[in-house]
Amino acid sequence: MSTDLTTKDTELQSVIEQLVESYSACGHLHHLAHEPLPSREAVAEIVADLTELLYPGFGRRQDLHVGNIGYLVGGLVDGLHGKLTRQIGRALRHENPCDETAYPEAESEAEGKALELLRRLPEIRRTLEADVEAAYRGDPAAKSHHEIVFSYPGVEAITVFRLANVLHQLKVAFIPRMMTELAHSRTGIDIHPGATIGPGFFIDHGTGVVIGETCHIGQRVRLYQGVTLGALSFDRDSVGEMVHGDYKRHPTLCDDVVVYANATILGGRTVIGEGAVVGSNVWLTKSVEPYAVVVLDNPQHKVKGRSRPEQEALMYHI
């Protein structure tokens, strides 16, 4: 018995030693520093609090009215400023090129960026009002604006994007992408926080939609499930390595464009003109004129009849 325990302890110690050695060999896979990174749990809590401010009465507190809304808003705003400041400060200290512990300006910068996001919440609400109205006008199955706010995954993804986009503009690292990936995991909709998206944006159904970092999307644009707005190619440096950055890699969709399910539009020079319609399963790498309609030719279908005995044999086989 003791021999078995000794052998197990020896093997476990070997595992520990090999793991510790790997931390030097695989330097991109650890953050062994005094300053912690932003917390996933804290960022998720921040998103929940911000959503509560944007859509009061649809979240954790549903007993709200004109008489008590000020208390809720006051408590959430005060708490959010502290939460945002802590998490943004962590991101700023990590991104600072000097010693992470020697960045005394991080706290004051984080406070300012947190306050700026909170200042923009009324503007974000006005944009979301147009987004929800676009969903109501664009979906005949919608029974009310409240149903859309309460249950549509596209609205959830767009809401989180609009919050994350402000932090992206403020050059906050990590947190904007953490926010949109949180929405991605919940909705299946992947919107990079660096994209530019005008008001009145509607994603119907939504699962599988991908919107790249340098997309420019105008006003009143509608996308359906499975749409990809991606890159066609990447710039490379003198040794052939891919260049990272926000150079224009993704398409531009002008005002009032509609893109139907599973269409793929690629390339930074690809512009879909105002009012154009892109049909399902279309693959586009070239620009489209305003008000054009792009569709695939009808595929050829072959329909074969089958007798009842053949059908029953197939069912039994299954």
Secondary structure, 3 states (H helix, E strand, C coil): CHHHHHHHHHHHHHHHHHHHHHHHHCHHHCCCCCCCCCCHHHHHHHHHHHHHHHCCCCCCCCCCCCCCHHHHHHHHHHHHHHHHHHHHHHHHHHHCCCCCCCCCCHHHHHHHHHHHHHHCHHHHHHHHHHHHHHHHHHCCCCCCHHHHHHHCHHHHHHHHHHHHHHHHHCCCCCHHHHHHHHHHHHHCCEECCCCEECCCCEECCCCCCEECCCCEECCCCEECCCCEEECCCCCECCCCCECCCCCCCCCEECCCCEECCCCEEECCCCEECCCCEECCCCEECCCECCCCEECCCCCCCCCCCCCHHHHHHHHHHC
